[in-house]
C-alpha cells in the first residue's frame, strides 16, 4: 500500500508467534502499533503467525491474548474480534500461501528446489571451510534445471521447496520512516525459501501475502527485521504489489547497556503483572522506550499518549530498560489509584501468600490496610508483603531494631502501656496518640521510648505506616497480645544475658 497518503486511516498489525510468551519488547511493538492506529483513526489488527507447528505453544497463545488485554491494547480485527480479512491464524491460511507460491512458479518468479538436506549441509560446510563471505548461501543449483528435468523429479514424487528468484546486481532500497533510506545489494541475498517441503510457508511468504491481503499500510516492527525487509520488497515486486511503508523500532537494551535478556528485564508481560506492576504503569513505561512525547512529560494516560504519538518522535537510537524507573512510575500510578480499585489485585497477592480465606473476608479492614501502605509502596506485591503482620503475629523481631528498642528499661514502659491500653476508650488513632504523649510526659521520657518498642512488638519491624492508625486497625485484643509476647521475649532475653 505504498499509495497511502498522509491523512488516510492507516491499517497496522501486530503479528506475534505463539512459540513463547509475550515479552516486553513485543509488547512495546504492539503498543506503538496501537497508538499509531488510534492517533490516526486507523485499524489495529492482531494476526497470529503460527506456522511453526513444532514450537507452537497453546499456553503461550492464551498468554498473548491475556497480556494485550491486560495492557489495554484491544485489537479491532483478529482472533475473538473477527473481521473481513480472516482467518487471522496463519495455520488456517496455508492453502492461500500455496496458491500464491504456484502463481510465482507459473510466472517464472520462483522455482522448485529439489536439493536434499544432505546436499545443503555439505554446501554450507564447504562455504564455511572456504570462509566465503560474499556469495555464500544457496548456490542456485536447481534454478538452472531444465523444465523437463524439474517435471521428471516432480512426477517421481521427489520432495521440494519453492525458492524466490532473487535478481542479480540489484540495489534493493526502501525508506524507513524512523531510520531514513536503507539499501541492500541483491548479491547479499539468498534465493530465499518461500514454501517448505511440508507445504507450509516460510515467515517471509506468509508475512507478505497476509500484509497485502489485509491491506496493511504501515509495518511497525522491531529492528531485528530490518535485514528481512529487502527480501520482502522483492517478494512484493515478484507479485507486482506495492509494498507498505516500513518503520523499525529501536532496540531495547538492559540498564547495563547489554542485550535485553530474561535476567535483564526481558520478562513476559504477565511476569510483571505477577510481580505487582500495574498495567497503566507498564504501558506508560514501554511507550517511553524510544518515543518522546515532547517537553518533560513522562506520566501520561493512554488518551494523552494517543493524542501525542507520532512516528516522527520515535528515535532510531537504542532505548534502555531501566526497571528502577519502572518501579518509580508504578509507585506514581499506585498512589493515584483508589483503594477500591487496588483491592482485587492486593487480595489476589495475599491469597498467593496462603493467608486463610477468613483473614481476607473483611473488606473494610482490607481497605484500611491498603490505604496505609499505598503511599509508601511501589508495587502491589510490596503492599501485600509488607502488610502480612496485619493478618498474623510476628514470627520474630528485626534483630538490629531489637537490640536498640527491646532493652530491659522498656519493660516497665510496656507494663504501663498494657495497663492503659486495656481500658482505653475509644481505641482510635487520635485517642491512642494522646495516651502515648501523656504517658511519656508522666514518665519523663521521649515519646519514642514508647512508640518504637510498640511498633516492633506489634509488627516485628521498625518501619511502616503511622503507628496509631496501625494500632487502631489491629484492634485492642491483637495489640495487647503482641505487647505481652514482646514483653516475654525481652524478659527471656535479659535472663539469657543476650
Number of C-alpha atoms within 10 A of each C-alpha: 17 13 10 15 10 8 8 11 16 22 24 26 28 24 20 20 22 23 18 17 22 25 20 23 25 19 24 23 22 25 21 25 24 24 24 26 23 19 18 18 14 18 20 25 28 25 24 20 21 22 21 17 11 8 12 16 16 11 12 16 20 12 18 24 17 15 22 20 13 17 20 15 19 16 22 18 19 22 17 11 12 15 14 9 13 17 15 25 18 24 17 12 17 17 13 14 23 20 11 18 24 16 15 21 17 11 12 12 19 24 28 21 20 20 16 13 9 9 11 14 10 12 16 17 12 13 15 13 9 10 10 12 10 9 12 18 18 16 13 16 10 16 17 9 15 9 9 9 11 19 14 11 14 14 9 9 9 14 15 19 19 25 24 25 21 20 14 11 10 13 14 17 14 17 13 17 19 19 16 10 10 14 12 16 13 18 16 15 21 18 22 19 21 25 26 15 13 9 15 22 27 17 17 17 24 24 17 22 19 20 21 17 10 19 15 23 24 23 20 24 23 17 16 12 13 16 11 13 20 21 23 17 18 19 25 18 13 18 16 9 16 13 23 22 18 20 23 22 30 24 18 25 21 18 16 11 13 11 15 20 13 10 8 17 20 20 17 21 26 22 16 17 19 15 13 21 26 25 21 20 23 22 23 22 22 21 24 19 22 20 20 20 18 10 6 7 9 15 17 18 12 16 11 11 21 18 14 16 22 17 16 10 14 23 17 18 13 15 20 20 24 16 14 10 11 19 20 15 22 26 22 17 21 23 17 11 13 13 19 13 9 17 17 11 19 23 20 16 21 22 15 10 12 9 15 11 10 8 15 16 11 10 13 9 15 20 17 14 22 22 19 19 20 22 15 15 21 23 26 27 19 18 23 23 14 15 18 16 15 19 16 13 17 19 8 14 19 14 11 11 16 19 12 10 22 25 14 13 11 18 17 11 19 20 13 13 18 16 12 15 18 13 10 13 10 11 17 17 17 12 15 21 17 12 16 21 17 13 19 18 12 9 11 9 13 13 16 13 16 20 19 20 26 25 23 24 30 28 26 22 21 19 13 15 16 12 19 20 17 21 22 17 20 17 12 16 10 17 24 19 15 19 21 17 16 24 21 13 15 22 17 12 14 13 8 8 7 8
